[in-house]
Amino acid sequence: MTTQIVRYAKAATAVQGCSYKLEGRVRPGQLPFVGPATAEQISDIIRTGTCDALVKFRANLVVKDSRGTPRPDTIGGATRAAFHALPGVGQRTAKHWWDLGLRSYEDLDAAVAEGGLLSQGRKGALSVAQHFSLKHRADLLQGTSAEDVAEAVSRVLESLTRSSGVDGWTVEVVGGEARGGAAHDTDLLVTHKTRGVDHAVQGLLDDLVASGYLFSPSEAMCLVQEGLMPSHLERMRKDLELEDSAAPGVQSLDRFDHIYGVRRTAAGKVRRLDIILAPSEEFAMALVGWTGSRTYLRLLRQHAKDVGMYLNSHRLLRKIDGKARLVPDEAPPIVKGGREAWPVGWHAGRRILRQEDVFELLGVPYREPADRNCP
């Protein structure tokens, strides 16, 4: 997320969580994360239902920043966002298509047709994954149903048992669906209490593809990450020790083995499917991280940083004499004021087993997933 997007997301969260009805003109500082420019935009929305920046964004026009300076990089914002919504299409590709004069999915259809700007053999021709996403965009951009999600959980469980030769797997729904909202994809977090998840991803991928449930990398977007976990703790410690800040930016992405792919449901619909494999000792932390929302996690991680700790989807850490220490495994947490203290009921040796444990160590009230929705 860019700084501008983060700023808007935080302000929108403040509006959403406001305990009283906003009326008339909103003053700068009246709500958290709301400065003069954002306060003016909120006031316009209250008065008219929209604001200049939103109107221009939807019209693909240049939007001005908080100082009133035009931002040339915002031109084509709505169309580029629509292109970027397709699996396998990055922001750079979306901008390239805009720069070529493409303004809709229909323009893109024409461009990839024989003789078109992006037809086979031409520079910048679409990848297999992008062709697939364009062709199946009606399905991929449609929200998933409860039946879709339940089917995904069942099929992934079956494939895990078959490919590993053992049962006892846990598959939890995370992401937007866990928060009770509509989502275009299904995110599943996987673990096993007694068996490690190392080396499970390739067997799972092969079985899902062989069973006809998941499209192969030669057919559609299918991104696989494997093998980063054995060194992840060492890397996290080193990165934190080298940083002056409590929260190094290089650790914003997790290192879990995963499959980001596309599946075909029993009803014949094409849907996104993301599968993340986490070891049992990091499962609760991964649940918090993968449940989201993204803005909520930013605020939660900022709180950890403010008290002198560092939170990611793997672990909670802090520094002691310049050395990174795991919380609670190797050290108690830090509370406001910079002192270390165990929460009620906690002690050295207790493990993180539930999402509630993560909140307790951070010193913040537990929120159910449905209460973690932020714009």
VOTOR-822936 format. One record per residue (C-alpha): x, y, z. Coordinates in pm, whole numbers. Layout:
+--------+--------+--------+
|      x |      y |      z |
+--------+--------+--------+
|      X |      Y |      Z |
...
+--------+--------+--------+
This chain:
+--------+--------+--------+
|      x |      y |      z |
+--------+--------+--------+
|      0 |      0 |      0 |
|    126 |    349 |    -80 |
|    150 |    616 |    189 |
|   -154 |    793 |     43 |
|   -365 |    474 |     47 |
|   -259 |    398 |    405 |
|   -354 |    751 |    511 |
|   -699 |    718 |    355 |
|   -746 |    371 |    505 |
|   -662 |    493 |    855 |
|   -895 |    792 |    822 |
|  -1176 |    570 |    693 |
|  -1123 |    341 |    991 |
|  -1156 |    639 |   1227 |
|  -1483 |    740 |   1059 |
|  -1615 |    383 |   1071 |
|  -1533 |    353 |   1441 |
|  -1667 |    696 |   1539 |
|  -1913 |    663 |   1831 |
|  -2128 |    958 |   1725 |
|  -2294 |   1081 |   1407 |
|  -2070 |   1306 |   1201 |
|  -2255 |   1616 |   1087 |
|  -2161 |   1946 |    931 |
|  -1795 |   2029 |    901 |
|  -1533 |   1792 |   1038 |
|  -1241 |   1969 |   1202 |
|   -878 |   1863 |   1153 |
|   -784 |   1645 |   1448 |
|  -1145 |   1580 |   1543 |
|  -1083 |   1215 |   1458 |
|   -757 |   1017 |   1470 |
|   -556 |   1022 |   1144 |
|   -767 |   1310 |   1005 |
|   -569 |   1615 |    897 |
|   -690 |   1931 |    719 |
|   -717 |   1785 |    368 |
|   -888 |   1465 |    481 |
|  -1123 |   1660 |    709 |
|  -1228 |   1871 |    410 |
|  -1294 |   1558 |    203 |
|  -1502 |   1399 |    480 |
|  -1700 |   1722 |    516 |
|  -1770 |   1723 |    142 |
|  -1891 |   1361 |    158 |
|  -2123 |   1445 |    450 |
|  -2265 |   1741 |    257 |
|  -2284 |   1601 |    -99 |
|  -2223 |   1226 |    -81 |
|  -1891 |   1253 |   -262 |
|  -1574 |   1461 |   -282 |
|  -1353 |   1601 |   -557 |
|  -1079 |   1339 |   -518 |
|  -1330 |   1052 |   -543 |
|  -1505 |   1205 |   -845 |
|  -1174 |   1248 |  -1024 |
|  -1054 |    899 |   -933 |
|  -1371 |    741 |  -1073 |
|  -1336 |    952 |  -1386 |
|   -970 |    846 |  -1430 |
|   -854 |   1205 |  -1386 |
|   -549 |   1335 |  -1199 |
|   -607 |   1367 |   -823 |
|   -443 |   1637 |   -611 |
|   -250 |   1559 |   -293 |
|   -311 |   1714 |     49 |
|   -112 |   2023 |    -51 |
|   -319 |   2076 |   -365 |
|    -44 |   1956 |   -600 |
|   -162 |   1740 |   -893 |
|    -32 |   1383 |   -879 |
|     29 |   1262 |  -1236 |
|     66 |    902 |  -1114 |
|   -305 |    894 |  -1023 |
|   -436 |    930 |  -1378 |
|   -640 |    629 |  -1487 |
|   -680 |    520 |  -1126 |
|  -1019 |    350 |  -1154 |
|   -939 |    160 |  -1473 |
|   -596 |     55 |  -1351 |
|   -752 |    -71 |  -1028 |
|   -999 |   -279 |  -1232 |
|   -716 |   -431 |  -1437 |
|   -514 |   -498 |  -1119 |
|   -811 |   -689 |   -973 |
|   -746 |   -970 |  -1221 |
|   -526 |  -1249 |  -1076 |
|   -178 |  -1232 |  -1228 |
|   -198 |   -862 |  -1318 |
|     35 |   -637 |  -1122 |
|     17 |   -261 |  -1086 |
|    294 |   -206 |  -1340 |
|    112 |   -416 |  -1601 |
|   -215 |   -235 |  -1528 |
|    -44 |    100 |  -1585 |
|    115 |    -29 |  -1908 |
|   -227 |   -126 |  -2041 |
|   -362 |    218 |  -1951 |
|    -68 |    382 |  -2126 |
|   -151 |    178 |  -2438 |
|   -494 |    340 |  -2442 |
|   -692 |     50 |  -2299 |
|   -986 |    169 |  -2091 |
|  -1196 |   -140 |  -2020 |
|  -1195 |   -519 |  -2015 |
|  -1358 |   -505 |  -2358 |
|  -1065 |   -297 |  -2487 |
|   -836 |   -562 |  -2343 |
|  -1035 |   -837 |  -2519 |
|   -982 |   -655 |  -2848 |
|   -613 |   -601 |  -2779 |
|   -544 |   -972 |  -2726 |
|   -742 |  -1080 |  -3032 |
|   -551 |  -1170 |  -3347 |
|   -379 |   -862 |  -3484 |
|   -437 |   -663 |  -3165 |
|   -187 |   -459 |  -2965 |
|   -128 |   -747 |  -2721 |
|   -190 |  -1043 |  -2948 |
|     30 |  -1351 |  -2939 |
|    383 |  -1274 |  -3056 |
|    356 |   -899 |  -2995 |
|    566 |   -722 |  -2733 |
|    385 |   -721 |  -2399 |
|    154 |  -1009 |  -2494 |
|    -44 |  -1146 |  -2202 |
|     90 |  -1437 |  -1999 |
|   -102 |  -1763 |  -1971 |
|   -227 |  -1657 |  -1626 |
|   -341 |  -1316 |  -1750 |
|   -524 |  -1468 |  -2049 |
|   -699 |  -1709 |  -1816 |
|   -802 |  -1434 |  -1572 |
|   -935 |  -1214 |  -1851 |
|  -1138 |  -1500 |  -1997 |
|  -1285 |  -1600 |  -1659 |
|  -1316 |  -1252 |  -1509 |
|  -1691 |  -1282 |  -1446 |
|  -1630 |  -1572 |  -1208 |
|  -1307 |  -1442 |  -1054 |
|  -1451 |  -1100 |   -968 |
|  -1766 |  -1248 |   -817 |
|  -1790 |  -1298 |   -441 |
|  -1752 |  -1649 |   -305 |
|  -2043 |  -1830 |   -140 |
|  -2051 |  -2026 |    185 |
|  -2086 |  -2342 |    -24 |
|  -1771 |  -2251 |   -222 |
|  -1574 |  -2205 |     99 |
|  -1698 |  -2527 |    264 |
|  -1612 |  -2720 |    -52 |
|  -1260 |  -2572 |    -55 |
|  -1199 |  -2673 |    307 |
|  -1317 |  -3028 |    236 |
|  -1112 |  -3070 |    -81 |
|   -794 |  -2934 |     74 |
|   -834 |  -3161 |    377 |
|   -879 |  -3462 |    148 |
|   -571 |  -3372 |    -54 |
|   -359 |  -3312 |    256 |
|   -450 |  -3652 |    398 |
|   -396 |  -3827 |     67 |
|    -65 |  -3658 |    -21 |
|     90 |  -3683 |    327 |
|    -44 |  -4025 |    424 |
|   -158 |  -3897 |    765 |
|   -478 |  -3745 |    901 |
|   -520 |  -3490 |   1180 |
|   -479 |  -3180 |    964 |
|   -642 |  -2851 |   1063 |
|   -775 |  -2615 |    797 |
|   -907 |  -2275 |    907 |
|  -1081 |  -2015 |    691 |
|   -904 |  -1678 |    718 |
|   -915 |  -1349 |    528 |
|  -1233 |  -1159 |    450 |
|  -1457 |  -1462 |    491 |
|  -1334 |  -1515 |    848 |
|  -1433 |  -1154 |    919 |
|  -1781 |  -1215 |    782 |
|  -1735 |  -1005 |    470 |
|  -1762 |  -1079 |     98 |
|  -1442 |  -1193 |    -71 |
|  -1334 |  -1281 |   -424 |
|  -1100 |  -1552 |   -302 |
|  -1084 |  -1818 |    -35 |
|   -791 |  -1807 |    208 |
|   -715 |  -2123 |    406 |
|   -458 |  -2160 |    683 |
|   -328 |  -2513 |    738 |
|   -139 |  -2677 |   1023 |
|    -81 |  -3014 |   1194 |
|    -34 |  -3056 |   1569 |
|    217 |  -3342 |   1557 |
|    356 |  -3339 |   1204 |
|    565 |  -3058 |   1062 |
|    434 |  -2878 |    753 |
|    776 |  -2866 |    584 |
|    777 |  -3032 |    242 |
|    396 |  -3068 |    241 |
|    326 |  -2799 |    -17 |
|    448 |  -2978 |   -329 |
|    257 |  -3297 |   -253 |
|    -55 |  -3092 |   -182 |
|    -17 |  -2900 |   -507 |
|     34 |  -3216 |   -711 |
|   -271 |  -3384 |   -559 |
|   -499 |  -3083 |   -605 |
|   -395 |  -3050 |   -969 |
|   -419 |  -3426 |  -1036 |
|   -769 |  -3436 |   -887 |
|   -879 |  -3159 |  -1124 |
|   -963 |  -2916 |   -848 |
|   -673 |  -2672 |   -891 |
|   -556 |  -2537 |  -1226 |
|   -191 |  -2610 |  -1296 |
|     73 |  -2336 |  -1344 |
|     56 |  -2402 |  -1719 |
|   -315 |  -2313 |  -1722 |
|   -367 |  -2027 |  -1476 |
|   -200 |  -1824 |  -1203 |
|    -37 |  -2064 |   -956 |
|    232 |  -1919 |   -732 |
|    416 |  -2150 |   -493 |
|    650 |  -2053 |   -210 |
|    844 |  -2330 |    -39 |
|   1158 |  -2375 |    166 |
|   1192 |  -2037 |    341 |
|   1081 |  -2156 |    685 |
|   1394 |  -2337 |    811 |
|   1585 |  -2008 |    834 |
|   1299 |  -1770 |    913 |
|   1362 |  -1727 |   1286 |
|   1732 |  -1663 |   1234 |
|   1651 |  -1408 |    966 |
|   1389 |  -1231 |   1179 |
|   1632 |  -1203 |   1469 |
|   1909 |  -1070 |   1249 |
|   1687 |   -816 |   1074 |
|   1553 |   -684 |   1404 |
|   1899 |   -660 |   1559 |
|   2027 |   -459 |   1261 |
|   1737 |   -212 |   1276 |
|   1720 |     99 |   1492 |
|   1341 |     73 |   1484 |
|   1148 |   -190 |   1675 |
|    976 |   -292 |   1353 |
|   1193 |   -347 |   1045 |
|   1005 |   -295 |    720 |
|   1183 |   -585 |    552 |
|    971 |   -826 |    755 |
|    632 |   -712 |    624 |
|    593 |  -1031 |    419 |
|    572 |  -1372 |    582 |
|    778 |  -1675 |    487 |
|    520 |  -1950 |    519 |
|    500 |  -2213 |    246 |
|    198 |  -2132 |     33 |
|      1 |  -2192 |   -286 |
|   -178 |  -1898 |   -449 |
|   -388 |  -2051 |   -724 |
|   -719 |  -2085 |   -902 |
|   -972 |  -2368 |   -858 |
|  -1286 |  -2491 |  -1029 |
|  -1579 |  -2557 |   -797 |
|  -1820 |  -2850 |   -825 |
|  -2068 |  -2601 |   -973 |
|  -1819 |  -2516 |  -1248 |
|  -1727 |  -2171 |  -1115 |
|  -1367 |  -2047 |  -1131 |
|  -1247 |  -1910 |   -797 |
|   -920 |  -1795 |   -636 |
|   -774 |  -2018 |   -364 |
|   -484 |  -1930 |   -135 |
|   -344 |  -2201 |     96 |
|    -92 |  -2109 |    366 |
|     89 |  -2375 |    571 |
|    200 |  -2275 |    921 |
|    375 |  -2485 |   1187 |
|    164 |  -2549 |   1496 |
|    380 |  -2326 |   1718 |
|    306 |  -2027 |   1493 |
|    -53 |  -2112 |   1400 |
|   -224 |  -1870 |   1642 |
|     -1 |  -1582 |   1532 |
|    -64 |  -1673 |   1167 |
|   -439 |  -1674 |   1232 |
|   -419 |  -1315 |   1354 |
|   -201 |  -1211 |   1061 |
|   -402 |  -1384 |    790 |
|   -744 |  -1292 |    929 |
|   -667 |   -922 |    884 |
|   -788 |   -677 |    788 |
|   -477 |   -518 |    642 |
|   -540 |   -178 |    801 |
|   -626 |   -336 |   1137 |
|   -296 |   -525 |   1128 |
|   -108 |   -205 |   1052 |
|   -260 |    -46 |   1360 |
|   -189 |   -354 |   1574 |
|    172 |   -368 |   1458 |
|    212 |      4 |   1513 |
|     93 |    -46 |   1872 |
|    354 |   -320 |   1919 |
|    621 |    -87 |   1782 |
|    507 |    199 |   2007 |
|    565 |     -8 |   2322 |
|    897 |   -146 |   2195 |
|    807 |   -478 |   2037 |
|    774 |   -616 |   1685 |
|    480 |   -820 |   1556 |
|    447 |  -1014 |   1232 |
|    249 |  -1321 |   1119 |
|    515 |  -1551 |   1266 |
|    617 |  -1419 |   1606 |
|    624 |  -1138 |   1860 |
|    976 |  -1013 |   1936 |
|   1158 |   -749 |   2139 |
|   1517 |   -641 |   2192 |
|   1718 |   -698 |   2509 |
|   2070 |   -552 |   2510 |
|   2060 |   -535 |   2132 |
|   1959 |   -899 |   2089 |
|   1623 |  -1010 |   1947 |
|   1419 |  -1222 |   2187 |
|   1096 |  -1413 |   2126 |
|    794 |  -1318 |   2337 |
|    686 |  -1510 |   2544 |
|    934 |  -1792 |   2477 |
|   1245 |  -1601 |   2583 |
|   1122 |  -1283 |   2749 |
|    809 |  -1119 |   2890 |
|    629 |   -854 |   2682 |
|    670 |   -479 |   2719 |
|    378 |   -264 |   2833 |
|    316 |    108 |   2795 |
|    586 |    306 |   2967 |
|    861 |     73 |   2848 |
|    860 |   -171 |   3138 |
|    831 |   -547 |   3101 |
|    544 |   -729 |   3267 |
|    354 |  -1055 |   3230 |
|    -21 |  -1025 |   3166 |
|   -248 |  -1186 |   3425 |
|   -217 |  -1564 |   3399 |
|    105 |  -1554 |   3198 |
|    445 |  -1681 |   3302 |
|    771 |  -1800 |   3150 |
|    712 |  -2120 |   2957 |
|    351 |  -2057 |   2858 |
|    296 |  -2086 |   2482 |
|     81 |  -1891 |   2238 |
|   -204 |  -2127 |   2151 |
|   -498 |  -1895 |   2072 |
|   -557 |  -1565 |   1898 |
|   -661 |  -1428 |   2238 |
|   -307 |  -1498 |   2363 |
|   -160 |  -1264 |   2102 |
|   -388 |   -980 |   2211 |
|   -308 |  -1040 |   2579 |
|     66 |  -1019 |   2516 |
|     13 |   -696 |   2324 |
|   -195 |   -553 |   2607 |
|   -500 |   -477 |   2391 |
|   -860 |   -602 |   2420 |
|   -944 |   -908 |   2213 |
|  -1159 |   -845 |   1908 |
|  -1351 |  -1111 |   1723 |
|  -1260 |  -1137 |   1353 |
|  -1585 |   -962 |   1252 |
|  -1471 |   -660 |   1456 |
|  -1138 |   -633 |   1276 |
|  -1281 |   -500 |    953 |
|  -1118 |   -174 |    853 |
|  -1159 |     -3 |    512 |
+--------+--------+--------+
